[in-house]
Amino acid sequence: KRMIMYYLSTGRETNSAHEMFSKLATSSNDMTNFNQLELSKNKANPPSITTYYALGVYEDADGNYRSCFGMGNYVGNSKSTNLEYWENGEEPFENDEGMLDYHHRVKFGSDVYSGRDPHIYYDKDSEKYYCIVMNYYSSSVDKGSKGLAIYEGNKLGDYDSNNYYKALDTTGRGDPECPQLYKINDRYYIFYSIYGTGTSGNVGKLAYRIGDLNKSPLEVNWNEKEELYLGGGDWHAAQLCQVGDMFYM
């Protein structure tokens, strides 16, 4: 077994030149020693974005690996069968109205100005996808109405943008960056980092809220849940990853 960590280039690496925000990856068999991993794209059907097409990776209903990324007014998707070779994961089909639509593309609600930092979780028990993303509801962006929203998708990866859930209101605070949603035992948790709350710099420390027992993330009143924090000054915008029965940051 091996672990692969995807991350973004700063554009300032000394060993080789990379475009800022381009995808990079490193792999390990023991979570101690890591080696650089070269990623490649399907030239005939490449991901719809050239830079950060492989970041937070999840397994879909069919056992494929997928990653998602913000595209302004929707969430794009890429797909892989081996974690190294990636292609466009937004699969076209004709919907009930005879219009072209896409599986595994999360379109934001009509009142959403834009969104970023999406994360998708597939729940095998309910056979549903959940996309948590930071949505801005006005042209003021970070200075206006904003918060974390959750979109629900069926087993095919079809999301209803008209029935999304405004899960957490962060208007008047820093942006809730790099959010994640995970089911741990019988509860959902949301994780995020409020911009400006870090011990140094402006990237936020890791915050989380705990959902109700045996309730879906759309049934939890996240605004009423206590905002908790994990200590450790270096955990700025930390991301969780499940390895077996354990979670790592």
C-alpha positions as CSV (number, residue, x, y, z in Angstrom):
1,K,0.0,0.0,0.0
2,R,1.1,3.6,-0.5
3,M,-0.2,7.0,0.4
4,I,-0.3,9.9,-2.1
5,M,-0.3,13.5,-0.9
6,Y,-1.5,16.1,-3.5
7,Y,-0.6,19.7,-3.0
8,L,-0.2,23.0,-5.0
9,S,3.0,24.6,-6.3
10,T,3.9,28.0,-4.8
11,G,5.6,28.8,-8.1
12,R,8.8,29.4,-6.1
13,E,10.3,25.9,-5.8
14,T,14.1,25.9,-6.1
15,N,14.5,22.4,-7.5
16,S,12.3,22.9,-10.6
17,A,10.0,25.5,-12.1
18,H,6.3,25.2,-11.8
19,E,3.3,27.3,-12.6
20,M,1.8,28.7,-9.4
21,F,-1.1,26.5,-8.2
22,S,-0.1,23.7,-10.5
23,K,-0.7,20.2,-9.2
24,L,2.1,18.3,-7.5
25,A,2.1,15.0,-5.7
26,T,4.4,12.9,-3.4
27,S,4.0,9.3,-2.4
28,S,5.1,7.2,0.6
29,N,4.8,3.6,1.8
30,D,5.5,4.4,5.4
31,M,4.2,8.0,5.9
32,T,7.7,9.0,6.8
33,N,9.7,8.9,3.6
34,F,8.2,10.6,0.5
35,N,9.2,10.6,-3.2
36,Q,8.0,13.0,-5.8
37,L,5.3,11.5,-8.0
38,E,4.7,12.6,-11.6
39,L,1.1,13.1,-12.7
40,S,-0.2,13.0,-16.2
41,K,-3.4,13.9,-18.1
42,N,-5.5,12.3,-20.8
43,K,-4.6,14.4,-23.9
44,A,-7.8,13.5,-25.7
45,N,-10.0,14.2,-22.6
46,P,-8.1,16.3,-20.1
47,P,-9.5,17.8,-16.9
48,S,-11.3,21.0,-17.5
49,I,-8.6,23.0,-15.6
50,T,-4.9,22.7,-16.2
51,T,-3.6,23.5,-12.7
52,Y,-5.3,22.1,-9.5
53,Y,-7.2,19.2,-11.0
54,A,-6.0,16.7,-8.4
55,L,-6.2,17.8,-4.7
56,G,-8.7,16.4,-2.2
57,V,-9.4,12.9,-3.7
58,Y,-12.3,10.7,-2.9
59,E,-13.6,7.3,-4.2
60,D,-16.9,7.3,-6.1
61,A,-19.8,4.8,-6.2
62,D,-18.1,2.8,-8.9
63,G,-14.7,2.6,-7.3
64,N,-13.0,5.4,-9.4
65,Y,-10.9,8.1,-7.8
66,R,-12.2,11.7,-8.3
67,S,-11.1,15.2,-7.3
68,C,-13.1,18.4,-7.5
69,F,-12.2,22.1,-8.0
70,G,-13.9,25.5,-8.0
71,M,-14.8,27.0,-11.4
72,G,-16.4,30.2,-10.2
73,N,-20.1,29.3,-10.6
74,Y,-19.8,25.6,-10.4
75,V,-17.6,22.7,-9.1
76,G,-15.7,20.8,-11.8
77,N,-14.5,17.2,-11.5
78,S,-11.6,15.0,-12.7
79,K,-11.3,11.2,-12.6
80,S,-8.6,8.6,-12.3
81,T,-8.4,4.8,-12.0
82,N,-4.8,4.8,-10.6
83,L,-4.3,8.2,-8.9
84,E,-1.6,9.2,-11.4
85,Y,-3.4,9.5,-14.8
86,W,-6.3,12.0,-14.7
87,E,-9.0,12.9,-17.2
88,N,-12.2,15.0,-17.3
89,G,-14.7,13.6,-14.8
90,E,-17.7,15.8,-15.8
91,E,-19.7,13.3,-17.9
92,P,-22.3,14.7,-20.3
93,F,-25.8,13.5,-20.7
94,E,-29.2,14.7,-21.9
95,N,-31.5,15.6,-19.0
96,D,-35.3,15.3,-18.8
97,E,-35.8,18.7,-20.5
98,G,-33.6,17.6,-23.4
99,M,-30.8,19.9,-22.4
100,L,-27.1,19.0,-22.1
101,D,-26.2,18.4,-18.5
102,Y,-23.2,16.8,-16.7
103,H,-22.8,14.1,-14.0
104,H,-20.4,15.0,-11.3
105,R,-20.7,18.8,-11.9
106,V,-22.1,20.8,-9.0
107,K,-23.8,24.0,-10.2
108,F,-24.4,26.6,-7.5
109,G,-27.8,28.0,-6.6
110,S,-29.3,30.9,-8.6
111,D,-28.6,33.3,-5.7
112,V,-24.9,32.4,-5.4
113,Y,-22.5,34.9,-6.8
114,S,-19.5,32.5,-6.8
115,G,-17.8,29.8,-4.8
116,R,-14.5,28.2,-4.0
117,D,-12.6,25.5,-2.1
118,P,-15.1,22.6,-2.7
119,H,-14.8,19.2,-1.1
120,I,-16.9,16.1,-1.9
121,Y,-17.7,13.2,0.3
122,Y,-19.4,10.0,-0.9
123,D,-21.5,8.2,1.8
124,K,-21.7,4.5,0.8
125,D,-24.5,3.9,3.3
126,S,-27.0,6.4,1.8
127,E,-25.4,6.2,-1.7
128,K,-25.3,10.0,-1.8
129,Y,-22.6,12.6,-2.6
130,Y,-22.2,15.7,-0.5
131,C,-20.3,18.7,-1.7
132,I,-19.3,21.4,0.9
133,V,-18.1,24.6,-0.5
134,M,-17.6,28.3,0.4
135,N,-20.3,30.3,-1.3
136,Y,-20.5,34.1,-1.7
137,Y,-24.0,35.5,-2.0
138,S,-23.1,39.0,-3.2
139,S,-20.6,40.8,-5.5
140,S,-19.0,42.1,-2.3
141,V,-17.5,38.6,-2.0
142,D,-15.6,38.3,1.2
143,K,-17.1,41.5,2.6
144,G,-20.7,40.5,1.9
145,S,-23.0,37.6,2.8
146,K,-21.2,34.3,2.7
147,G,-20.8,30.9,4.3
148,L,-20.5,27.2,3.8
149,A,-23.1,25.5,1.7
150,I,-23.8,21.8,1.2
151,Y,-25.1,20.3,-2.1
152,E,-26.5,16.8,-2.2
153,G,-26.0,14.4,-5.2
154,N,-27.4,11.0,-6.0
155,K,-25.5,7.8,-6.9
156,L,-25.0,9.1,-10.5
157,G,-23.4,12.3,-9.3
158,D,-26.3,14.5,-10.2
159,Y,-26.8,17.5,-7.8
160,D,-29.9,19.7,-7.4
161,S,-28.6,23.3,-7.3
162,N,-32.1,24.6,-6.4
163,N,-32.3,22.7,-3.1
164,Y,-28.9,23.3,-1.6
165,Y,-28.4,23.9,2.2
166,K,-26.8,27.1,3.6
167,A,-25.1,25.2,6.4
168,L,-23.0,27.8,8.2
169,D,-23.2,31.6,8.0
170,T,-19.8,33.3,8.3
171,T,-20.9,36.9,7.2
172,G,-18.7,39.4,9.1
173,R,-15.9,36.9,9.7
174,G,-13.0,35.7,7.7
175,D,-13.6,33.3,4.9
176,P,-14.1,29.7,6.0
177,E,-11.4,28.3,3.8
178,C,-10.6,24.7,2.8
179,P,-13.8,23.2,4.2
180,Q,-14.3,19.5,4.5
181,L,-17.2,17.2,5.4
182,Y,-16.7,13.7,6.8
183,K,-18.8,11.0,8.4
184,I,-17.0,9.6,11.5
185,N,-18.9,6.7,13.1
186,D,-22.5,7.9,13.1
187,R,-22.0,11.6,12.9
188,Y,-21.1,14.2,10.3
189,Y,-18.3,16.7,11.0
190,I,-17.5,19.8,9.2
191,F,-13.9,21.2,9.2
192,Y,-12.8,24.7,8.0
193,S,-10.3,27.4,8.7
194,I,-11.5,31.0,9.3
195,Y,-9.1,33.4,7.5
196,G,-7.3,35.6,10.0
197,T,-7.4,33.2,13.0
198,G,-4.0,31.6,12.6
199,T,-1.2,31.9,15.2
200,S,1.0,33.5,12.5
201,G,0.0,34.9,9.1
202,N,-3.6,35.0,8.0
203,V,-4.3,31.4,7.1
204,G,-6.8,30.2,9.7
205,K,-6.3,27.5,12.4
206,L,-8.4,24.3,12.0
207,A,-12.0,24.6,13.3
208,Y,-14.7,22.0,13.4
209,R,-18.3,21.4,14.4
210,I,-19.9,18.1,15.3
211,G,-23.2,17.0,13.8
212,D,-26.2,15.1,15.4
213,L,-26.2,11.4,15.8
214,N,-27.6,9.5,12.8
215,K,-28.5,12.7,10.9
216,S,-27.5,13.7,7.4
217,P,-25.4,16.9,7.0
218,L,-28.5,18.6,5.6
219,E,-30.5,17.9,8.8
220,V,-28.0,19.4,11.2
221,N,-28.3,23.0,12.4
222,W,-24.6,23.8,12.0
223,N,-25.0,27.4,13.1
224,E,-26.0,26.3,16.6
225,K,-23.2,23.8,17.0
226,E,-20.2,24.9,19.1
227,E,-17.1,25.9,17.1
228,L,-14.2,23.8,18.3
229,Y,-10.5,24.0,17.5
230,L,-7.6,21.5,17.2
231,G,-4.4,22.8,18.9
232,G,-1.1,23.1,17.1
233,G,0.1,26.3,15.6
234,D,1.2,24.7,12.3
235,W,-2.2,23.3,11.5
236,H,-3.2,26.2,9.2
237,A,-6.0,25.1,6.8
238,A,-5.2,21.5,7.7
239,Q,-6.8,18.8,5.6
240,L,-8.0,15.5,6.9
241,C,-7.3,12.1,5.3
242,Q,-8.6,8.7,6.3
243,V,-6.2,5.8,6.4
244,G,-7.9,2.7,7.5
245,D,-9.7,3.5,10.7
246,M,-7.6,6.5,11.5
247,F,-7.7,10.2,10.4
248,Y,-4.6,12.2,9.8
249,M,-4.1,15.9,9.1
